[in-house]
Amino acid sequence: MIKINDLNFGYSKQKLLFKNLSMQLKAGHIYGLLGKNGAGKSTLLKNIAGLVYATSGKIDVMGHDPARRQPSLLKQICFIPEEFYLPSVKIDAYVKANAAFYPNFDHNYFSGLLSEFDIPVDQKLIDMSYGQKKKLIIAFGLATQAQLIIMDEPTNGLDIPSKTQFRKIMAAALTEDRCIIISTHQVRDLDNLIDTVIMLDESNIVLKASVEEITQKLCFKRIKELNDTVIYSEPSLLGYSALMPNYHDEESKLDMELLFNAVLAEKTKIKAAFN
């Protein structure tokens, strides 16, 4: 669905943010794009959506160049930004003004999401809390039925119950012909949701692997004492939360935050475990 080849991009000609970045993303997956603030996550998403333009290289999204902003592609992309503005209108007026750009917009599905998110339908958008606004645009984005859903920090502003709702709704939203990319630095919010991890650091892709591959190559466990096989560890109440090569084919649950910190601290050792 998405092919990026030798992408070079910078906000100035003197300093490139991405240099020869390449990757492919397929339909039927929920990708978690992880990285610290300033790692380039939002910029990469904007390149994919055609909101900024590459210095050189090629981006192919469903057979289109997103920089050309063709309506045939735009109706199949929904970009949900971290920062947004909503006008002083009610939900029905907002939908009337915007749903027409998406020919497959599902009004019944949208109504169901509003109910599940407990969003007041008669209140003006401008009078809603930030969390309610965020849930509204998430609901609208999913109801577009676009094949590519791009979300930049969607859980910012959501309380704990809303984050649980978000994970449940997103898991149900995935179809075989849809690709979902979720960018966040709050890595725990994507636990049990994504099936593939993409991690950016210093504007490079330092990890791209499925959850299955990660848990095949690496073992996440609690240990009382450190040993030479540990790649990375953090103190816990009963010893250490440790990440180590999975030499004995043990089954373990992916700890997204531990993996995130391990990749930042021990890139070389993580790469060796995958090779």
C-alpha positions in Angstrom: 0.0 0.0 0.0 2.8 2.4 0.8 6.3 2.3 -0.7 9.0 4.8 0.3 12.3 4.7 -1.5 15.3 6.8 -0.7 13.3 9.6 0.9 15.2 12.8 1.5 13.4 15.6 3.3 14.3 18.8 5.2 12.6 22.0 6.2 15.6 23.8 4.9 18.0 22.9 2.0 21.0 23.1 4.4 19.7 20.4 6.9 17.9 17.2 5.9 15.7 15.5 8.4 15.5 12.2 6.5 18.3 10.9 4.4 17.7 7.9 2.0 14.8 6.6 4.2 13.1 3.5 2.7 10.3 1.2 3.9 7.1 -0.5 2.9 3.8 -0.7 4.7 1.0 -3.2 3.8 -2.8 -3.2 4.1 -4.3 -5.3 6.9 -1.9 -4.0 9.6 -1.9 -1.5 12.5 1.6 0.0 12.6 2.9 1.8 15.7 5.3 4.6 14.8 7.3 5.2 17.9 10.0 7.8 18.8 10.9 10.5 21.2 9.5 14.0 20.6 11.4 15.5 17.7 12.4 12.2 16.2 10.5 13.0 12.9 7.3 11.0 13.4 4.9 13.8 12.4 7.1 14.8 9.5 7.1 11.3 8.1 3.3 11.0 8.4 2.9 14.4 6.6 5.1 13.1 3.8 3.0 10.0 3.4 -0.2 12.1 3.4 1.2 14.6 0.9 1.1 17.6 3.3 4.8 18.2 2.8 7.0 17.4 -0.2 10.2 15.4 -0.4 13.4 16.9 -1.5 14.1 13.8 -3.4 13.2 10.1 -3.5 9.8 8.6 -4.1 6.7 7.9 -2.1 4.0 5.7 -3.6 0.6 5.5 -1.8 -1.9 3.1 -3.4 -0.3 3.8 -6.8 -0.3 7.6 -6.4 2.2 10.3 -5.6 0.7 11.9 -2.5 2.4 15.2 -3.3 0.1 15.6 -6.3 -2.9 15.7 -4.0 -5.2 13.9 -6.4 -8.8 13.6 -5.3 -8.8 9.9 -6.1 -6.2 9.4 -3.4 -7.3 12.0 -0.9 -10.7 10.4 -0.5 -8.9 7.2 0.6 -6.7 9.0 3.2 -7.8 10.3 6.6 -5.1 12.2 8.5 -5.9 12.9 12.2 -3.3 15.4 13.4 -2.2 16.0 17.0 -3.2 19.7 16.9 -6.5 20.6 15.3 -9.2 23.3 15.2 -12.9 22.6 15.3 -15.4 25.3 14.4 -18.3 26.6 16.6 -20.9 24.3 15.1 -22.7 21.2 16.2 -21.7 17.7 15.1 -24.4 17.4 12.4 -23.2 20.6 10.7 -19.6 19.5 10.9 -20.4 16.1 9.3 -22.5 17.8 6.6 -19.6 20.0 5.7 -16.9 17.4 5.7 -18.3 13.9 5.1 -19.0 14.8 1.4 -15.2 14.5 0.7 -15.4 10.8 1.6 -17.9 8.9 -0.6 -17.9 5.9 1.7 -18.6 7.8 4.9 -20.7 5.6 7.2 -23.2 7.7 9.2 -24.5 4.8 11.2 -21.0 3.7 12.2 -20.2 7.3 13.2 -23.3 7.5 15.4 -22.3 4.3 17.0 -18.8 5.6 17.8 -20.2 8.8 19.2 -22.4 6.7 21.6 -19.5 4.4 22.5 -17.2 7.4 23.2 -20.1 9.1 25.2 -19.8 12.3 23.1 -22.7 14.9 23.6 -24.3 15.3 20.2 -26.1 18.5 20.8 -23.2 20.5 22.1 -21.2 22.9 19.9 -17.7 21.5 19.1 -16.0 24.6 20.4 -17.6 24.0 23.9 -16.4 20.4 24.2 -13.4 19.4 26.3 -10.1 18.6 24.5 -10.7 14.9 25.1 -14.2 15.0 23.7 -12.9 16.9 20.6 -10.1 14.3 20.2 -12.6 11.4 20.4 -14.9 13.2 17.9 -12.3 13.5 15.2 -11.2 9.9 15.8 -14.8 8.8 15.3 -15.1 10.9 12.2 -11.8 9.6 10.8 -12.8 6.0 11.2 -16.3 6.6 9.8 -14.8 7.9 6.5 -14.0 4.3 5.7 -10.7 5.5 4.1 -8.2 2.8 3.3 -5.3 4.7 4.9 -5.9 6.0 8.4 -3.0 8.1 9.8 -3.2 9.2 13.5 -0.6 11.5 15.1 -0.6 11.2 18.9 -4.3 10.2 19.1 -4.3 9.3 22.8 -3.0 12.8 23.9 -5.8 14.3 26.0 -7.6 11.0 26.6 -8.2 9.8 30.1 -7.6 6.1 31.1 -11.1 4.8 30.3 -11.1 6.6 27.0 -7.7 5.1 26.1 -9.2 1.7 26.8 -12.1 2.5 24.5 -9.7 3.8 21.8 -7.8 0.5 21.8 -11.0 -1.5 21.5 -12.4 0.6 18.7 -9.1 0.6 16.7 -8.7 -3.1 16.9 -12.2 -3.6 15.5 -11.6 -1.0 12.8 -8.9 -2.9 11.0 -9.8 -4.7 7.8 -7.8 -6.6 5.2 -7.8 -3.6 2.8 -7.1 -0.9 5.4 -3.7 0.3 6.7 -3.6 2.2 10.0 -0.6 4.1 11.2 -0.5 5.4 14.8 2.3 7.7 15.9 3.0 8.2 19.6 5.7 8.7 22.2 3.3 7.4 24.8 4.2 3.8 23.9 2.1 2.0 26.6 -1.0 3.4 24.9 -0.4 1.0 22.0 0.0 -2.2 24.1 -2.1 -5.1 22.7 -3.1 -2.9 19.7 -0.5 -2.7 17.0 0.9 -5.7 15.2 4.1 -4.0 13.8 6.5 -1.6 15.5 8.4 1.1 13.6 10.8 3.1 15.7 12.5 6.3 14.7 15.5 7.7 16.4 17.6 10.6 15.1 15.5 10.6 11.9 16.4 7.0 11.0 14.3 3.8 11.2 16.2 1.8 13.9 13.6 -0.9 14.2 10.8 -2.2 12.0 9.4 -5.6 13.0 6.2 -7.4 13.8 5.2 -8.1 17.3 5.5 -11.8 16.5 9.1 -11.4 15.2 10.1 -9.3 18.3 8.8 -11.9 20.7 10.6 -14.6 18.7 13.9 -12.8 18.8 13.6 -11.2 22.3 12.4 -12.3 25.7 10.8 -10.0 28.2 10.9 -11.2 31.7 11.3 -10.4 35.4 14.6 -11.6 36.9 16.1 -11.3 40.4 19.7 -10.9 39.4 21.4 -9.5 36.2 23.5 -11.7 34.0 25.6 -11.4 30.9 22.8 -12.3 28.5 20.7 -9.2 29.5 20.5 -6.6 26.7 18.7 -4.0 28.8 17.1 -3.9 32.2 15.2 -1.5 34.5 14.8 -1.9 38.3 11.5 -3.3 39.5 10.0 -4.1 42.9 11.2 -7.7 42.8 14.4 -7.3 40.9 14.6 -6.2 37.3 12.4 -6.0 34.2 14.8 -7.4 31.6 15.1 -7.8 27.9 17.4 -10.5 26.5 17.9 -12.7 23.4 15.3 -15.4 23.2 17.8 -18.3 23.0 15.4 -20.9 24.4 12.2 -20.0 22.4 10.4 -18.8 25.5 7.0 -17.2 25.2 6.8 -13.7 26.6 4.5 -10.7 26.3 5.9 -7.6 24.5 6.6 -4.8 27.0 6.4 -1.8 24.6 8.0 0.7 27.0 10.8 -1.6 27.9 11.5 -2.3 24.2 11.3 1.5 23.4 13.9 2.3 26.1 16.1 -0.6 25.2 16.3 0.4 21.5 17.3 3.9 22.5 19.9 2.7 24.9 21.3 -0.4 23.1 20.8 0.0 19.4 23.8 -2.2 18.5 22.7 -5.1 20.8 19.1 -5.0 19.6 20.3 -5.1 16.0 22.6 -8.0 16.7 19.6 -9.9 18.3 17.6 -9.5 15.1 20.5 -10.5 12.8 
